[in-house]
Amino acid sequence: MKYKKLKIALCLSMVGLGTLDASASRLFPYKNNAPISLARFGLQDTLQTDTTALIQVAFRKVKKQNLMGEVQAVNLAQLMEKNYTTYSLENLDALVSGYNGNIWGSSGYLLLVDGFPRDAENVMPTEIDQISVLKDANAIALYGSRAAKGVIYMTTKRGKAGTQKINIRTNAGINTPISYPKYLGSAEYMTLYNEARRNDGLPNLYTQENIYKHSTGENPYRYPNVDYYSSDYIKKSYNRYDATAEVSGGNERTQYYTNLDFGLRDHY
């Protein structure tokens, strides 16, 4: 009997972490349960996590490796070089584990912009440098009871010493819905509503004559049958245009950063 040598490949992944793909012999060369090191096998984290990166927490920046608790940061300025968003918290649920429009299922989190409470809609994504998300007791220790349901801390961009830099970006797009909800007409609604009342032992609310007049559409003002999702009320698509100009620079004593934004969009 002949035996063939098989090569087994493992792909390890977890929500919010990178993906590790390598052969089993490279991952587990020893019998003991030694911890897996990416550097030892010449592998690289797909998320390129940098433990020495500085994360804004409260009134200072701390290295990620020195942080305790559930704190995650997103370098939005770097993401905007390859992606584009129109809302400061857009796609944050794909970048931060435990965030889905709220933190760990609890709404009412505290949102700070450079240390001051503000609305996320008042901050453009192009002017944000980093977004830090505090999801545990550290948030309460730093910000008090208002942070009991978590904190989202936005840090805006700052000027850097050096020659003046001007960055201009323009975008154009078309927004169109994937589908519209389909509702019953007036006559169908009244017919089914009468049926539901009869099932509960109640008399009909709408007469057959009234239902018939709604279904024929002879007098749409007296007996309307309105569909607010029809082309009479909304467009199939609308255009969007926006432009952003960033000016930054300064010297060792004084730095400056200016963000000018212009947006224009059609409405439904």
N, C-alpha and C positions, 0 to 999 in steps of 0.2 A: 504494500500500500504506500502511495506517495502522498506527501504532505506539502502544501503550498504555504508560503509565508504571507500572511495577511497584514496589511497596513491599515490601522484604524485612525481615523481623524475625528477629533472632538471640536465642537463649536460651543463655547460657553458664553452665555449672555445673561443680562439681567436688566430690568427696567431702570432707566436712569444711568446705566453703566455702559462701558464699551463692550465690544465683542472680541473674544479671544478664540482664534482659529489656528489649530496646530495639530500635529500628529501626537498620538498618545505616548509614544516612546520619548518624545521631547518634553512632554509635560510631566511625566512620571518616570524618570529614569531610575529612581531609587525605590526601595521597598518601604522605607519609612514615610510618614505623612509630612514631608517638608512643605512649607508654604510655596505657592506658585509665584514666581517672580517674572515679570515681563522682560526685564533687562537681561536676566540670566539666559533666556531662550532667544534673545534677539528679536523679541516681538514688540509691537507698539500698540498702545491703546487707541482704538478708533476715535475716541472722543478727545484724544490728546490732552488729558488732564494734567495740569501743571500744579503741583502741590506748593510751589513757591509763589504762585500768583497772589496778588494782593486783592482782598475782598473788603469792600466798605461795610463796616459794622458800626452802627451808632456814630461816634464822632472821630473815628480813626479807621485806618486800613490795617488789616491783619493778614498774615500769610495763611493760606488755606490749611497748611499742615499744622498750624497752631490753633485752629478753631476747634471748639468742642461743641457737640450737639449738631442738630439738623440745620445746617446753613449751606445754601447753594447759591451760586452766582452765574450769571449769563453775561458774556461780553457781547452786548448788543451792537456796539460800534463795529466789531469785527464781523458779525453776522450780516450786517447791512451792506458789507462790501460785496457779498455774493447773493443776498436775498433782498427783498423789499417788502415792507409792511406799512400800513397806514394807521395802525393802532399800536400804542406802546406795549400793550400786553398780549398782542396777537401771537399765537403759536407758543406761548409760554408753557402751556400744559405739555407740549412735546419736548421741552427742554428741562423742565424741573419736575421731578417725581413728587407726587402728592398734591400737585396743583391741578385743578380742573375748574377754573373759574373761581375757585375758593381753595383754601388750604386745609387738607385732610377733611373735606366735607363740611367745614364750618365757614359760613359767610361772615362778612363784617370785619375782614382783616384791616389792619392799619396800613395805609399807603403813604409813604413819605418821599418827597423829592428834595434832595439835598438837605434833609433834616426837617422839612416843613410839610405838614399835611396838605396834599393837593389832589385834584381829580386826575385820573390817568388820561382822560380825554384832552386835558389841557397841555399835555406834553407830547411833542412830536418824537417819533422814533429816531429821527436823524440827529437830535440833540442829546440823546441818552448815551452814556458811555458804558454803564454797567447796571445790572439789576440784581440785587441780593434778596434772597427769600429766607427769612428766619421762621422756622416751623415748630419750635419747641419752647421749653421754659426759658431759654436764653432771651427770647423776645420780651417776655414779661419782666425779666430782671433788668433789661436795658430801657424799656419804654413804659413799664407799668401796666395797669389793668387794661388800658386801651389796646394793648397788643396781645390780649389773651387768646385771640384767634389767629395769631400770626402777623408778620410784618413783611411788606414788600418795600424795599428801599431802592429808589432810583437815584443814580449819580449822573449828573449831566457832564458834558464835556468841558474841558478846561484848556486854556491856551498854554502853549509851551514856548520856552525861550528858543529863539531862532528867527530865521527869515520868515516873512509873512507868507502864509499859505491861503490860497483861495480854491475852494472846492465847490463846483456847481454841478447839480444833478437834476435832470428832468425826467419825468415819467409820464406815460400815457397808457391808458387801459380802458377796457370795456367790461362793465359789470353786467352780468346776466344771470338770472336765477336758473337753477337746475330744473325745478318743477314748482308748480303752484298747487295749493290744496284745492281739492274739488268738493264743493258744497252742494247740497240739495237746493232745488229751486223752491219758490214759495209754495207752489201747489203740493209738491212732494213732502215738504216739511209739515204742512198743515194736515195732510192725510195721515202721515205717520204719528203726528202728535195726537190726533183723534184716536188712532188705534191704541196708543199707549194709555190714554185715559180710559178707554173701554176695558182694557186689561185690568185696570185698577178699580173697575166698577163705577166709573164716573161718566157723565154724559159728554157728548162731543162739544168741543169749544167752537169749531168752525163749521159753518153750514156747507152743504155740497154746492150751493149756488155761488157762495163766496170763493170756494176753492176753484170752481170752474172759471170764474172771471179772472183769477190770478193766472191760471194756466193758459188762457187764450191770448193774453197780452193786448187786448183791444184798447184798454185804457191804462197805460203804464203808470200814469200819475195817480190814479185812484186805486189801482190794484197793481202795485209794482212787483217786479221780479228782478232784483238788482244783483249783479255779480261784480263785486268790487275788484276782482282779479282779472276782469276782461280788458281788452285793448281800449275800451272807452275810458278807463280810469288810469291805467298804468302802461308804461312802455315795455317792450320785450327786452330792451337793454338800454344802458345809458353810458355815456363816455365820462372819463375822469382824466384830468390833467393836473399836474403839480410840479413845482420847481423849488429847489432848495439851494441856497447859497451859504457857504460856511467860510468865515474869515477868521484866521487865528494867527498868533505870533506873539512877539514881545522880546524882552531881554531878561536878565537874571533878576531884576527888581520887579518888573511889571509884565504880566502876561494878559492877553485878552482873547476872547472868543465870542464871535457873533454868529447867530443863526437867523437867516431870513427865509421865510417860507411863504409860498403862494400856491393856493389850490383852487381849482375850478371843476365843478362837476354838474352834469345834468341831473335832473330829478325824474323820478318815475312819473 
